[in-house]
Amino acid sequence: MTLQQRIELLVELGKYIKDNTEDWQHAKELATRSNPWFIPEFIDTAAENIATEFLDRSKLEAWATEYKVPEENDNPRTVGLVMAGNIPMVGFHDMLCIFISGHYQVIKLSAKDDVLIRHLVKKMYQMEIVVQNYISFAETLKGCDAYIATGSNNTGRYFDYYFGKYPNIIRRNRTSVAVLQGNERPEELDLLATDIQMYFGLGCRNVTKLYVPEGYNFEPLLQALNKYDYYNDFHKYKNNYDYQLALLMMGRKFYMTNGSILLNEATSIFTAVSQVNFEFYQSKETVLHELQQNNDVQCIVGKNAIPFGLAQKPTLKDYADGVDTMQFLMNM
């Protein structure tokens, strides 16, 4: 397939997602039954962002032009792709990068997210049968020329062992933070609530740590977070909330809550589902400088950073871990 043919196919896939056909609705329902963390709201949010940000013709063409992707890849390599499964279709961007660059890929899906991407790839097969040469699935990845793997810090060590001698991108645990000034408007706090709670907070682009000035008033933020009170209706989330609340109470630790999320003063940027850590700062510039040097930080949300509400709306050039996946593929 030429570059233009691949772009045309991806645009058609975007139309398929937006048309929300009966087949696509059935796949989404199956994904929710397979993984209760993937509620319909989250699947639709992820699908909408993929269709509008990743599969738009003008954006794809500009992206390919910027990286000087040739019309034909005369020396395609095979890339083994290990996908994560923390939020719906989180591995789609990697798949897209490999496909647009003209390389072949063998995908190992996460057991937590093995319905949606498989369905979309099968739809691509139906649109153009030759896609079967470009994208395939396997339970084990062997004999590939390069690897892209996303997992936890623990699985990252295994990835290093198995894939270390090949060109690779290996991603580990990351999370996101927000730096507040204390003068945020209600509508900004409403958007921040989405950055915190979308996907139950399971994504690496979800805000799990707040940096706030001394004397910060948390009440407006807790009120903004009330719009996610309905999370208590999902037993998996509610079990996490009850467990974390019990730990804080037994540890006699100070916490704040609106009944559906916990705010806890702690230095770690990582935290459990249903809980957000916070820390007071004296110098905003110092905090920002330290965070920019922190390899565990995926996104920094706030004024003069990623705008509120956009943490979970990545664009084509928002590469995980800050590693330019397209440049890696073009240099192979």
Contacts in CASP RR format, 6 or more apart in sequence:
PFRMAT RR
TARGET T0000
AUTHOR 0000-0000-0000
METHOD contacts of the structure
MODEL  1
MTLQQRIELLVELGKYIKDNTEDWQHAKELATRSNPWFIPEFIDTAAENI
ATEFLDRSKLEAWATEYKVPEENDNPRTVGLVMAGNIPMVGFHDMLCIFI
SGHYQVIKLSAKDDVLIRHLVKKMYQMEIVVQNYISFAETLKGCDAYIAT
GSNNTGRYFDYYFGKYPNIIRRNRTSVAVLQGNERPEELDLLATDIQMYF
GLGCRNVTKLYVPEGYNFEPLLQALNKYDYYNDFHKYKNNYDYQLALLMM
GRKFYMTNGSILLNEATSIFTAVSQVNFEFYQSKETVLHELQQNNDVQCI
VGKNAIPFGLAQKPTLKDYADGVDTMQFLMNM
1 9 0 8 1.000
1 102 0 8 1.000
1 128 0 8 1.000
1 130 0 8 1.000
1 131 0 8 1.000
1 134 0 8 1.000
2 71 0 8 1.000
2 72 0 8 1.000
3 64 0 8 1.000
3 69 0 8 1.000
3 70 0 8 1.000
3 71 0 8 1.000
3 72 0 8 1.000
3 100 0 8 1.000
3 102 0 8 1.000
4 71 0 8 1.000
5 128 0 8 1.000
6 99 0 8 1.000
6 100 0 8 1.000
6 102 0 8 1.000
7 57 0 8 1.000
7 60 0 8 1.000
7 61 0 8 1.000
7 64 0 8 1.000
7 100 0 8 1.000
9 124 0 8 1.000
9 127 0 8 1.000
9 128 0 8 1.000
9 131 0 8 1.000
10 54 0 8 1.000
10 55 0 8 1.000
10 60 0 8 1.000
10 96 0 8 1.000
10 99 0 8 1.000
10 100 0 8 1.000
11 55 0 8 1.000
11 56 0 8 1.000
11 57 0 8 1.000
11 60 0 8 1.000
12 127 0 8 1.000
13 55 0 8 1.000
13 120 0 8 1.000
13 123 0 8 1.000
13 124 0 8 1.000
13 127 0 8 1.000
14 50 0 8 1.000
14 51 0 8 1.000
14 55 0 8 1.000
16 24 0 8 1.000
16 120 0 8 1.000
16 123 0 8 1.000
17 24 0 8 1.000
17 47 0 8 1.000
17 48 0 8 1.000
17 50 0 8 1.000
17 51 0 8 1.000
17 55 0 8 1.000
17 120 0 8 1.000
18 51 0 8 1.000
23 119 0 8 1.000
23 123 0 8 1.000
24 119 0 8 1.000
27 115 0 8 1.000
27 116 0 8 1.000
27 119 0 8 1.000
28 40 0 8 1.000
28 43 0 8 1.000
28 44 0 8 1.000
28 47 0 8 1.000
28 116 0 8 1.000
29 40 0 8 1.000
30 115 0 8 1.000
31 38 0 8 1.000
31 43 0 8 1.000
31 88 0 8 1.000
31 113 0 8 1.000
31 115 0 8 1.000
31 116 0 8 1.000
32 38 0 8 1.000
32 39 0 8 1.000
32 40 0 8 1.000
32 43 0 8 1.000
34 114 0 8 1.000
34 115 0 8 1.000
35 112 0 8 1.000
35 113 0 8 1.000
36 234 0 8 1.000
36 236 0 8 1.000
37 112 0 8 1.000
37 200 0 8 1.000
37 202 0 8 1.000
37 236 0 8 1.000
38 87 0 8 1.000
38 88 0 8 1.000
38 113 0 8 1.000
39 234 0 8 1.000
42 87 0 8 1.000
42 88 0 8 1.000
42 198 0 8 1.000
42 199 0 8 1.000
42 200 0 8 1.000
43 88 0 8 1.000
43 89 0 8 1.000
43 116 0 8 1.000
45 198 0 8 1.000
45 199 0 8 1.000
45 312 0 8 1.000
46 87 0 8 1.000
46 88 0 8 1.000
46 89 0 8 1.000
46 90 0 8 1.000
47 88 0 8 1.000
47 89 0 8 1.000
47 116 0 8 1.000
49 312 0 8 1.000
49 313 0 8 1.000
49 314 0 8 1.000
50 89 0 8 1.000
50 92 0 8 1.000
53 59 0 8 1.000
53 313 0 8 1.000
53 314 0 8 1.000
53 315 0 8 1.000
53 316 0 8 1.000
54 60 0 8 1.000
54 92 0 8 1.000
54 93 0 8 1.000
54 96 0 8 1.000
54 316 0 8 1.000
59 315 0 8 1.000
59 316 0 8 1.000
60 100 0 8 1.000
60 316 0 8 1.000
63 100 0 8 1.000
63 316 0 8 1.000
63 317 0 8 1.000
63 326 0 8 1.000
64 100 0 8 1.000
67 101 0 8 1.000
67 326 0 8 1.000
67 327 0 8 1.000
67 330 0 8 1.000
68 330 0 8 1.000
69 100 0 8 1.000
69 101 0 8 1.000
69 102 0 8 1.000
69 330 0 8 1.000
73 101 0 8 1.000
73 102 0 8 1.000
73 103 0 8 1.000
76 102 0 8 1.000
76 103 0 8 1.000
76 104 0 8 1.000
77 103 0 8 1.000
77 104 0 8 1.000
77 145 0 8 1.000
77 146 0 8 1.000
77 332 0 8 1.000
78 103 0 8 1.000
78 104 0 8 1.000
78 105 0 8 1.000
78 106 0 8 1.000
78 143 0 8 1.000
78 144 0 8 1.000
78 145 0 8 1.000
78 146 0 8 1.000
79 98 0 8 1.000
79 103 0 8 1.000
79 104 0 8 1.000
79 105 0 8 1.000
79 106 0 8 1.000
79 144 0 8 1.000
79 145 0 8 1.000
79 146 0 8 1.000
79 147 0 8 1.000
79 148 0 8 1.000
79 329 0 8 1.000
80 105 0 8 1.000
80 106 0 8 1.000
80 107 0 8 1.000
80 108 0 8 1.000
80 141 0 8 1.000
80 144 0 8 1.000
80 146 0 8 1.000
80 147 0 8 1.000
80 148 0 8 1.000
80 149 0 8 1.000
81 91 0 8 1.000
81 94 0 8 1.000
81 95 0 8 1.000
81 98 0 8 1.000
81 105 0 8 1.000
81 106 0 8 1.000
81 107 0 8 1.000
81 108 0 8 1.000
81 141 0 8 1.000
81 147 0 8 1.000
81 148 0 8 1.000
81 149 0 8 1.000
82 108 0 8 1.000
82 141 0 8 1.000
82 147 0 8 1.000
82 148 0 8 1.000
82 149 0 8 1.000
82 150 0 8 1.000
82 151 0 8 1.000
82 159 0 8 1.000
83 90 0 8 1.000
83 91 0 8 1.000
83 94 0 8 1.000
83 95 0 8 1.000
83 107 0 8 1.000
83 108 0 8 1.000
83 109 0 8 1.000
83 110 0 8 1.000
83 113 0 8 1.000
83 117 0 8 1.000
83 150 0 8 1.000
84 90 0 8 1.000
84 91 0 8 1.000
84 110 0 8 1.000
84 113 0 8 1.000
84 150 0 8 1.000
84 151 0 8 1.000
84 171 0 8 1.000
85 91 0 8 1.000
85 110 0 8 1.000
85 112 0 8 1.000
85 113 0 8 1.000
86 112 0 8 1.000
86 199 0 8 1.000
86 202 0 8 1.000
86 203 0 8 1.000
86 204 0 8 1.000
87 113 0 8 1.000
87 199 0 8 1.000
87 202 0 8 1.000
87 203 0 8 1.000
88 113 0 8 1.000
88 116 0 8 1.000
88 199 0 8 1.000
89 113 0 8 1.000
89 116 0 8 1.000
89 117 0 8 1.000
89 120 0 8 1.000
90 113 0 8 1.000
90 150 0 8 1.000
90 203 0 8 1.000
91 113 0 8 1.000
91 117 0 8 1.000
91 150 0 8 1.000
92 117 0 8 1.000
92 120 0 8 1.000
93 314 0 8 1.000
93 316 0 8 1.000
93 319 0 8 1.000
93 320 0 8 1.000
93 325 0 8 1.000
94 148 0 8 1.000
94 150 0 8 1.000
94 320 0 8 1.000
94 325 0 8 1.000
95 105 0 8 1.000
95 107 0 8 1.000
95 117 0 8 1.000
95 121 0 8 1.000
95 135 0 8 1.000
96 316 0 8 1.000
97 325 0 8 1.000
97 326 0 8 1.000
97 329 0 8 1.000
98 104 0 8 1.000
98 105 0 8 1.000
98 148 0 8 1.000
98 329 0 8 1.000
99 105 0 8 1.000
99 134 0 8 1.000
99 135 0 8 1.000
100 326 0 8 1.000
101 326 0 8 1.000
101 329 0 8 1.000
101 330 0 8 1.000
102 134 0 8 1.000
103 134 0 8 1.000
103 329 0 8 1.000
103 332 0 8 1.000
104 133 0 8 1.000
104 134 0 8 1.000
104 135 0 8 1.000
104 136 0 8 1.000
105 134 0 8 1.000
105 135 0 8 1.000
105 136 0 8 1.000
106 136 0 8 1.000
106 137 0 8 1.000
106 138 0 8 1.000
106 141 0 8 1.000
106 144 0 8 1.000
107 117 0 8 1.000
107 121 0 8 1.000
107 135 0 8 1.000
107 136 0 8 1.000
107 137 0 8 1.000
107 138 0 8 1.000
108 137 0 8 1.000
108 138 0 8 1.000
108 139 0 8 1.000
108 140 0 8 1.000
108 141 0 8 1.000
109 117 0 8 1.000
109 118 0 8 1.000
109 137 0 8 1.000
118 137 0 8 1.000
121 131 0 8 1.000
121 135 0 8 1.000
121 137 0 8 1.000
124 131 0 8 1.000
124 135 0 8 1.000
125 131 0 8 1.000
125 132 0 8 1.000
141 147 0 8 1.000
144 166 0 8 1.000
145 166 0 8 1.000
145 167 0 8 1.000
145 332 0 8 1.000
146 166 0 8 1.000
146 167 0 8 1.000
146 168 0 8 1.000
146 328 0 8 1.000
146 332 0 8 1.000
147 159 0 8 1.000
147 163 0 8 1.000
147 164 0 8 1.000
147 166 0 8 1.000
147 167 0 8 1.000
147 168 0 8 1.000
147 169 0 8 1.000
147 170 0 8 1.000
148 168 0 8 1.000
148 169 0 8 1.000
148 325 0 8 1.000
148 328 0 8 1.000
149 155 0 8 1.000
149 156 0 8 1.000
149 159 0 8 1.000
149 163 0 8 1.000
149 168 0 8 1.000
149 169 0 8 1.000
149 170 0 8 1.000
149 171 0 8 1.000
150 171 0 8 1.000
150 320 0 8 1.000
151 159 0 8 1.000
151 171 0 8 1.000
151 172 0 8 1.000
151 173 0 8 1.000
152 172 0 8 1.000
152 173 0 8 1.000
153 172 0 8 1.000
153 173 0 8 1.000
156 170 0 8 1.000
156 172 0 8 1.000
159 168 0 8 1.000
159 170 0 8 1.000
160 170 0 8 1.000
163 170 0 8 1.000
164 170 0 8 1.000
167 328 0 8 1.000
167 332 0 8 1.000
169 321 0 8 1.000
169 323 0 8 1.000
169 325 0 8 1.000
169 328 0 8 1.000
171 320 0 8 1.000
171 321 0 8 1.000
171 323 0 8 1.000
172 321 0 8 1.000
173 204 0 8 1.000
173 270 0 8 1.000
173 296 0 8 1.000
174 204 0 8 1.000
174 296 0 8 1.000
174 297 0 8 1.000
174 298 0 8 1.000
174 320 0 8 1.000
174 321 0 8 1.000
175 203 0 8 1.000
175 204 0 8 1.000
175 206 0 8 1.000
175 208 0 8 1.000
175 209 0 8 1.000
175 269 0 8 1.000
175 270 0 8 1.000
175 296 0 8 1.000
175 297 0 8 1.000
175 298 0 8 1.000
176 195 0 8 1.000
176 204 0 8 1.000
176 205 0 8 1.000
176 206 0 8 1.000
176 207 0 8 1.000
176 208 0 8 1.000
176 297 0 8 1.000
176 298 0 8 1.000
176 299 0 8 1.000
176 300 0 8 1.000
176 301 0 8 1.000
176 311 0 8 1.000
177 207 0 8 1.000
177 208 0 8 1.000
177 209 0 8 1.000
177 210 0 8 1.000
177 211 0 8 1.000
177 269 0 8 1.000
177 291 0 8 1.000
177 297 0 8 1.000
177 299 0 8 1.000
177 300 0 8 1.000
177 301 0 8 1.000
178 192 0 8 1.000
178 195 0 8 1.000
178 196 0 8 1.000
178 207 0 8 1.000
178 209 0 8 1.000
178 210 0 8 1.000
178 211 0 8 1.000
178 300 0 8 1.000
178 301 0 8 1.000
178 302 0 8 1.000
178 308 0 8 1.000
179 211 0 8 1.000
179 281 0 8 1.000
179 284 0 8 1.000
179 287 0 8 1.000
179 288 0 8 1.000
179 291 0 8 1.000
179 300 0 8 1.000
179 301 0 8 1.000
179 302 0 8 1.000
179 305 0 8 1.000
180 192 0 8 1.000
180 210 0 8 1.000
180 211 0 8 1.000
180 212 0 8 1.000
180 213 0 8 1.000
180 216 0 8 1.000
180 302 0 8 1.000
181 213 0 8 1.000
181 284 0 8 1.000
181 303 0 8 1.000
182 212 0 8 1.000
182 213 0 8 1.000
182 216 0 8 1.000
182 217 0 8 1.000
184 192 0 8 1.000
184 220 0 8 1.000
184 303 0 8 1.000
184 308 0 8 1.000
186 220 0 8 1.000
186 224 0 8 1.000
188 308 0 8 1.000
189 220 0 8 1.000
189 221 0 8 1.000
189 223 0 8 1.000
189 224 0 8 1.000
189 308 0 8 1.000
190 224 0 8 1.000
190 227 0 8 1.000
191 307 0 8 1.000
191 308 0 8 1.000
191 309 0 8 1.000
191 310 0 8 1.000
192 207 0 8 1.000
192 221 0 8 1.000
192 224 0 8 1.000
192 301 0 8 1.000
192 302 0 8 1.000
192 308 0 8 1.000
192 309 0 8 1.000
193 221 0 8 1.000
193 224 0 8 1.000
193 225 0 8 1.000
193 227 0 8 1.000
193 228 0 8 1.000
194 309 0 8 1.000
194 312 0 8 1.000
195 205 0 8 1.000
195 206 0 8 1.000
195 207 0 8 1.000
195 301 0 8 1.000
195 308 0 8 1.000
195 309 0 8 1.000
195 310 0 8 1.000
195 311 0 8 1.000
195 312 0 8 1.000
196 206 0 8 1.000
196 207 0 8 1.000
196 208 0 8 1.000
196 225 0 8 1.000
196 261 0 8 1.000
196 276 0 8 1.000
197 206 0 8 1.000
197 225 0 8 1.000
197 228 0 8 1.000
197 231 0 8 1.000
197 261 0 8 1.000
198 206 0 8 1.000
198 311 0 8 1.000
198 312 0 8 1.000
199 206 0 8 1.000
199 312 0 8 1.000
200 231 0 8 1.000
200 234 0 8 1.000
200 237 0 8 1.000
200 273 0 8 1.000
200 274 0 8 1.000
201 208 0 8 1.000
201 273 0 8 1.000
202 273 0 8 1.000
203 312 0 8 1.000
204 298 0 8 1.000
204 320 0 8 1.000
205 298 0 8 1.000
205 299 0 8 1.000
205 311 0 8 1.000
205 312 0 8 1.000
205 314 0 8 1.000
206 311 0 8 1.000
206 312 0 8 1.000
207 276 0 8 1.000
207 299 0 8 1.000
207 301 0 8 1.000
207 311 0 8 1.000
208 269 0 8 1.000
208 270 0 8 1.000
208 271 0 8 1.000
208 276 0 8 1.000
208 277 0 8 1.000
209 268 0 8 1.000
209 269 0 8 1.000
209 270 0 8 1.000
209 271 0 8 1.000
209 276 0 8 1.000
209 277 0 8 1.000
209 278 0 8 1.000
209 279 0 8 1.000
210 263 0 8 1.000
210 276 0 8 1.000
210 277 0 8 1.000
210 278 0 8 1.000
210 279 0 8 1.000
211 278 0 8 1.000
211 279 0 8 1.000
211 280 0 8 1.000
211 281 0 8 1.000
211 284 0 8 1.000
211 287 0 8 1.000
211 291 0 8 1.000
212 218 0 8 1.000
212 278 0 8 1.000
212 279 0 8 1.000
212 280 0 8 1.000
212 281 0 8 1.000
213 280 0 8 1.000
213 281 0 8 1.000
213 284 0 8 1.000
214 280 0 8 1.000
214 281 0 8 1.000
214 282 0 8 1.000
215 280 0 8 1.000
216 280 0 8 1.000
218 256 0 8 1.000
218 263 0 8 1.000
218 278 0 8 1.000
222 256 0 8 1.000
222 257 0 8 1.000
222 258 0 8 1.000
222 261 0 8 1.000
222 263 0 8 1.000
223 258 0 8 1.000
225 258 0 8 1.000
225 260 0 8 1.000
225 261 0 8 1.000
226 258 0 8 1.000
226 260 0 8 1.000
228 260 0 8 1.000
228 261 0 8 1.000
229 258 0 8 1.000
229 259 0 8 1.000
229 260 0 8 1.000
231 237 0 8 1.000
231 238 0 8 1.000
231 241 0 8 1.000
231 260 0 8 1.000
231 274 0 8 1.000
232 238 0 8 1.000
232 241 0 8 1.000
232 259 0 8 1.000
232 260 0 8 1.000
237 273 0 8 1.000
237 274 0 8 1.000
240 272 0 8 1.000
240 273 0 8 1.000
240 274 0 8 1.000
241 259 0 8 1.000
241 260 0 8 1.000
241 261 0 8 1.000
241 262 0 8 1.000
241 273 0 8 1.000
241 274 0 8 1.000
244 262 0 8 1.000
244 272 0 8 1.000
244 273 0 8 1.000
244 274 0 8 1.000
244 275 0 8 1.000
245 255 0 8 1.000
245 257 0 8 1.000
245 262 0 8 1.000
248 255 0 8 1.000
248 262 0 8 1.000
248 264 0 8 1.000
253 264 0 8 1.000
254 264 0 8 1.000
254 265 0 8 1.000
255 262 0 8 1.000
255 263 0 8 1.000
255 264 0 8 1.000
256 262 0 8 1.000
256 263 0 8 1.000
257 263 0 8 1.000
260 274 0 8 1.000
261 274 0 8 1.000
261 275 0 8 1.000
261 276 0 8 1.000
262 274 0 8 1.000
262 275 0 8 1.000
262 276 0 8 1.000
263 275 0 8 1.000
263 276 0 8 1.000
263 277 0 8 1.000
263 278 0 8 1.000
264 271 0 8 1.000
264 275 0 8 1.000
264 276 0 8 1.000
264 277 0 8 1.000
264 278 0 8 1.000
265 277 0 8 1.000
265 278 0 8 1.000
265 279 0 8 1.000
265 280 0 8 1.000
266 277 0 8 1.000
266 278 0 8 1.000
266 279 0 8 1.000
267 277 0 8 1.000
267 279 0 8 1.000
268 277 0 8 1.000
269 277 0 8 1.000
269 294 0 8 1.000
269 296 0 8 1.000
269 297 0 8 1.000
270 296 0 8 1.000
271 277 0 8 1.000
281 287 0 8 1.000
288 300 0 8 1.000
288 305 0 8 1.000
291 297 0 8 1.000
291 300 0 8 1.000
292 300 0 8 1.000
298 320 0 8 1.000
298 321 0 8 1.000
299 306 0 8 1.000
299 311 0 8 1.000
300 306 0 8 1.000
301 307 0 8 1.000
301 308 0 8 1.000
301 309 0 8 1.000
301 310 0 8 1.000
301 311 0 8 1.000
302 308 0 8 1.000
319 325 0 8 1.000
319 326 0 8 1.000
END
